[in-house]
Structures are given as C-alpha cells and as structure tokens.
Amino acid sequence: MGTSTGYPLPTSGNWPAVKGAVTSLGHSGVTDPVTIGRLMGDYVQAHGGYQRAAQQMRAASRAGTKLAGFLASVPELGLTQSLIDAGLAQLVGQSALNVVRGLTDYLAGEGSLLEEDMVRWAIFDYLDQVFGQASYDELDRAISRLLERESIGAILRQVFGLCIYRRFRTHFSEGLMKASDNLRTVWRLLKDIKEFILRKLEVRTFDQDLTQIDWRGSEGEKLSSEMLSSAWRVFGEG
C-alpha cells in the first residue's frame, strides 16, 4: 500500500504521544473530526510548531512556487509555449497523463529523497485528478477553466494539503497497519484523515493578491513558503 516500512520517527518531544494516538486510532477504527483534529494538532506540535513543520517541507514549497508559475503562464502563453519555456518541450503533444507525469517530475524534482517522493505523489494526485483524462488539445483549455474556477492560492492550498497528508501517511501508515491488522480499515482511516485535511484548508483564505506575483523570483519563493506555513498553522490552531 505504499507504506514506508521502518520509517524512523523521533522518540523525544511530542512524538511518542502522537504515535500513541495513531495506535489508538488503528485499534478503534473510529474517526471523527474532533479526534482527527486533535491528532493533527499533536502532529504539528511534534514537529516543533507549524513554522518548523513547514521548514521541514522545503521540497513542497519549491514545488508550489514552480506550479504557480507554470499555471499562471498558460493563459498568457498557451500550454505548448509554457512547456517549452519550462524545458519540457518533449511533452508537447503527449497525452494528458504523460504531461502530468512529466510536470510532476519537473515540479517535485527527479531526486530520490523521501521528502521529494512525498511531494511527487501529492502533486501527481492533484494533477491527475484535475487533468488526467484530457487529451493534449483539451489540456490547455482545462487549465484555463481551472484558473477561472480556482485562484492560484486555492490550488496551492489543495496541493500543500495533499503534501501534508502524504507526510502524515509516510510517517504513520505502517503504525496504523500494525495496530489495525486490517487493510480496508487502514485505507478508510487514511481517507478520512485526507478528507479532513483538505476540508480544513478549503476555508483558509490568503488575503494577498496573487495575480501579479513574479513566481519565478524570490517574491514567489517567499510567498509559497508563507502559504505552506499558513497551511500547517490551520492544524496547529486546533
């Protein structure tokens, strides 16, 4: 199920309490918003607070900056030119699934670090869900329609939410499996946690106007980092 067997978690601070809560969750198999909210709050504190949690996900922040820059360029330049400008000319004319795969590697990096792998899965999850069934010709229009429905800030919140979920899943899916010993229950628990994270972030707003941001410069990098920190803060607030 894509678990991280033997993933070493710290044994100090709030980590034992979080691991104990995860074990209890696996034993009971019962989730509700209050329980998950308390667990996510403890998870943030185990990282040392929301700012420290965000600092440990620099790969997500970098990917968010690149994703925002790419999406912002498509309505102005078109998909083909945006891919070429990103050094992804080989994806021009490919199926949406191949474009999504190539974009995912471009955004998350092609390294093998665990953090990059978490981000890669999160981005693929989002892009495939939104664009995976389109043809290449449809993809250009699909991106423009997405930006008509969703602001770049809303898109980044969803992606960062998926990154946070993937981090949690990497840390604790093995512990849930050991506590539950029932794969179906574990999948349901993880699904509930994922939906809780995304619902919490749906109501988070980011006041700054993002339409004129230079996502290719330091301004974009700083803003992406702030938005990731803001996403973690939602759960640290309880």
Secondary structure, DSSP 8 states (H G I E B T S, - for coil): ----TT-----STTHHHHHHHHHHHHHH----HHHHHHHHHHHHHHTTSHHHHHHTTHHHHHHHHHHHHHHHHHHHH-HHHHHHHTT-GGGTT--HHHHHHHHHHHHH-S---HHHHHHHHHHHHHHHHHHTT--HHHHHHHHHHHHHHS-HHHHHHHHHHHHHHHHHHHHHHHHHHHHH--HHHHHHHHHHHHHHHHHHHHT----S--TT--TTSHHHHHHHHHHHHHHHHHHHT-
